[in-house]
């Protein structure tokens, strides 16, 4: 299921321009991080994936088909969107029911729904919350419930808006692992995030946005070690890049543009004459 | 629900915007009362015709006209139901006047809300000896209406992405579909209210009794003039309605 944006423009209420000519292609099974300043158009972009917003100019093509004719409900079978604020979707009196709700809407049988609900809760490590009221949970837990409600539908394409906000390190790791598993199963994973370390560690491709346009699109280490791009998107470079730069000024043989711990380790070992 | 926009303040610089909020409150209330007094087509039309230049002076006529279109469905609904179920000898005429009355009432108050900033409203209430806490509650309620609207849209988006089809199905299904929207909306509103009150208290709200204000509202001569005209107008209309009786051309009805 290839996603193609062809010169997509969008303005809220016809005046507040949010996207000005976005073109991109995300292939089946890719894993992409979308980064950028607040108000760069990231959320607007992913709202175009399932037709919540329709381009005022340009086209969104899914699997070779313009999605203009498809309803949001139809597209939601293929594309799961997980929102930033879980409170915008939780409304039932138990976590379990909350997860079954989406499955029922999309037409899964009760038995299958039940089974998916159990496995999803397990995957996210929240089985113990199944009978709890979502409103009595902590912010981070609610966020995971909202995530579970979408994951349970096992969409071909999964898009998440700021999934790491309010999650501790362990939850972040668990989330990353789960997203990787989803990706290994051949699903496309798209994440909107400000969390640069999260992007560098888990997403091979990064798209940087500023002012409603794409300013860079490529391998995450390349995009996120480019000074101009980082500046335009008001991001700080990944810690490993900062470390590499510092080391580079002392030992010029260590390259500046490194993003991963393993890379830096290898370079340091080589520089000091150890095993590589 | 776009017609709610006619109750949203718009920043403008106009004669009307510069009036004291109390003057506008009185004028709007007088016009609202007059609209309630009549169920005849001609007087209601006259009220609306009187309001239009006022909105024009407030540079808000275009905005009003644009958003009033959102009322079309409601007006249609009122007309159809009243025409069908009214026991009046001229049901259509009556339903037209009911629709006009709604329009006149909404326009009267939209005149107030379009031109009075929430802060001015609370100032006006304080000057009218309403306790500060209540005045603040009122102006905050007004302030958060658009925010709640944004929440409603975000919630609709979230539920649509879970396969809720808001604009499909029969009436019962559509009513049931409101639940996934309304419950999160209430929860979000309550959570926000709690966090606002916490942040207000942590900034010392209510710590000292005597408050001073940055901006003070003040009655000027033109305010007195308008207040006088409004009150005299109201008395004349009351006399016309209950003492002198309406001239026959004002009682004109549609024939069916």
Interface residues (C-beta under 8 A of the other chain):
Chain A: X47 X50 X52 X71 X72 X73 X76 X77 X80 X81 X83 X85 X87 X88 X89 X90 X91 X101 X102 X105 X106 X135 X149 X150
Chain B: X151 X154 X155 X157 X158 X159 X160 X161 X162 X163 X164 X165 X168 X179 X180 X183 X184 X187 X188 X191
